[in-house]
Amino acid sequence: MGDKLIGMRVRFTVSDPWEFGTEHGTGPFLATIVGDNLTTRNSHGDQGVLLQLAVPLVFQNTNCEYFVAQPRHTGDTLATLRRTPVFCNLTAIPNDKALSGSPFDLSWWRGGVGLIGTLESA
């Protein structure tokens, strides 16, 4: 699981919420993995990657340039992302949180832009 994914180009397609697809389409959206916590994980034990969109967008009056992507299903892992797509939760985070020392700490998140989709190697 120590395989760092930082710098990897990825794309994701969005399956939910429906309103996102209506406004922006379902993708694929291109991004770069700019951080990961595959080995350290967050305080809840969740692994994730920090995505920076190639083309930022606005949804629900929120600027979306950075997303934390986490596996949606128990037992799935982002360590396999180079070989197989992973079904993920994608949480939009503000730029200041993305550039902080702890972008994977989502304890502050109480709603906002959250997507469900598939992340895969570009």
N, C-alpha and C positions, 0 to 999 in steps of 0.2 A: 504494500500500500504506500510505500515511500516514493512512488513515481510522481514527481512534481509535474503538474499540468500547466504551470505558469508560462504564458507566451503562446499557448495553443490556440489556434483559431477554431471557433465552433460556430454552430448555427442552432437556433432553436425555432420550433414551431409551437404555436399556442393553440390549445384546445379549449381553454376556459379562462376568463369569462367570455361569454358570447359577445358582450358589448365591445370588448377589445378587438375581436375579429371583425366586427362591423365597421369599426373606426379605422383600424390599421391593417386589416387582413390577418391571416394566420401565420404568415412568414413564408420562408425562413428568414429570420433576422440574424445578421452576422454580428459576432462579438469576439473578443479576445479574453481569455482567462488571465486576469491580472493579479490574482491571489488565490490561495487554496488553504484549507485546513484539513487535509486528508489524514495527517498524522496527529495533529494536536486536538482537533475537534473543538466544539464550543462547550459551554458549561452544561448543556443538555445532552452531550454526546453525539450531536449531529455533525456530520461532515458537510462540507460545502465548497463551492468555488465562487469567486467574485468575478462577475462578467462586466466588461465595459463594451457597450454597444458601439458598433462602427458608425451608426447614424442614430444619435439620440432622438427620442420622441417624447411627445406629451400625451398623457392619458389621464383622465379625471383631474385635470388641472395640475398634474404633477409632472415635473421634468424627470424623464427616465433615461439616465445614461448608464447607471450601475444597477446590477441585480445580483443578489445572492441566490445561487441555485443549489438546492438540496434534493437528494433522492426522495421521491414521494412514497415509495413502497419499502417496507421493512425488508431488509436483506439485500436491497440494491446498493451498489456502491459506485461512486464516481471514478474509482480507480480503473474501471473497465472502459472509460469513456473513449480511449484511443481505438478500441475494438468494437464497441457496441453502443447504440443509443441508450440513454437513461431517461426514464420518466421522472420529471422534477417539479417541485414547487419553486417558483421564481418570485422573489420579494424585491421590489424596487427600493433602493436606499438612497438617501440624499448624498450629494457629492462629498460633503464634509464627513459623513460617516464612512463612506467608501475609502477616503484618504486618511482616515484615522488609524490608530494602531490596532483597532479591534472591529473590523468591518463585519465579522461574523456574529457579533453579539447583537441579536435582534430583540433583546429584552425590552427595549424602548418601543418596539413596533406595536401599535394598537389599531391597526387598520391602515389602509392605503392601497397602493397598487400591488396586488398579488396575482400571479398568473400560474396556470398549470400548463405544462407542455413537455415536449421531448427535446432533449439536448443531445447533440451529436457532433463528432469531429467534422470540421469543414474540410 
